[in-house]
Amino acid sequence: MDKLNDLRKQIDVIDSQLIQVLSERLKVVDEVGKIKKKLGLKPLDPARWKLVLEKNLRQAESLGLRKEFIKKILDTIHEEALLVEK
């Protein structure tokens, strides 16, 4: 049971790190949005999103993660980023 509790504690730490990284990412997205607004650019850049998605899906696959799983996560993050940029 100690092993199970130790593993759960590790998961809790990793979850906290994920939340922190997402917060940092959205702060950067907010800055990107400000720059795009000044330049008169739209929040969505389809070509950029395609490159980002492809790069991250390749990395996920190389780490043994299911592409479908990572795509869902990235799509959700991207949707939130677009809201922040607006």
N, C-alpha and C positions, 0 to 999 in steps of 0.2 A: 504493500500500500504506500510505503514511503516513496518508492520509485514513481508511482502514479502521481502522487502529490508534487514531486519534484518536476515531473514533465508538465503538469498543469501550470506550475509556477513559471516555467520557461515559456509556455504558450502565452501566459498573461503578460510577461515582459515583452515578448515579440509583438503582441497585439498593441501594447502601449507605444512601441516604436513605430508601428505602422501608422497609428493615429498621428504621431508627431511628424512623420515624414509627409503624410497627406496635408497636414496643416502648413508645413513649410512649402509644399508644392503649390498650394492654393494662394499663398502669399506672393509667390513669384508670378503666378497666373494673373493675379490682380495687377501687378506692375506691367505685365505684358498688355493687359487690357487697357491700361491708361495710355500706353504708348500707341497702341493701335487706334485708340479713339483720337488722339492728337493727329495721327497720320491719316485719319479717315478710312481706316481699314475695318473690314468686317471681323467679328469674333472668330468665325469659322474660316480656316484656310484648308480646304479639302486636300490639296497636294501635301501640305505639311502633316496633316493628320494621317494620311495614308502612309507616309514614310515612318512616322512615329509608331504607328500600329504594327507595320511590317517588322521594324527593327525589334520591337519588344516581343512580338510573337516568336521571332527567331530565337531570341535569348531565352524565352520561356521554354521553347521546345528543347534547346540545348541543355537546359537544367532538368528536363524530364517532367515538366509541367504540361498539362493538357492545354492546347491552344484555345479550346472553347472556353475553358475556365478563365484564362487570362484575358481573353477578348471581352468577356462579360465585365470583368473588373475594370479594364481599361475604358470600355465604353461608358461605364458609370462614372468613372473619374472625369472623362472627357465631357460628359453632359454637365457635370457640376462646374467644370472649368469654364464652359461656355456661359453658364449662368453668372459666374463671377466676372467674366470679361465684359458682360453687358452692363 
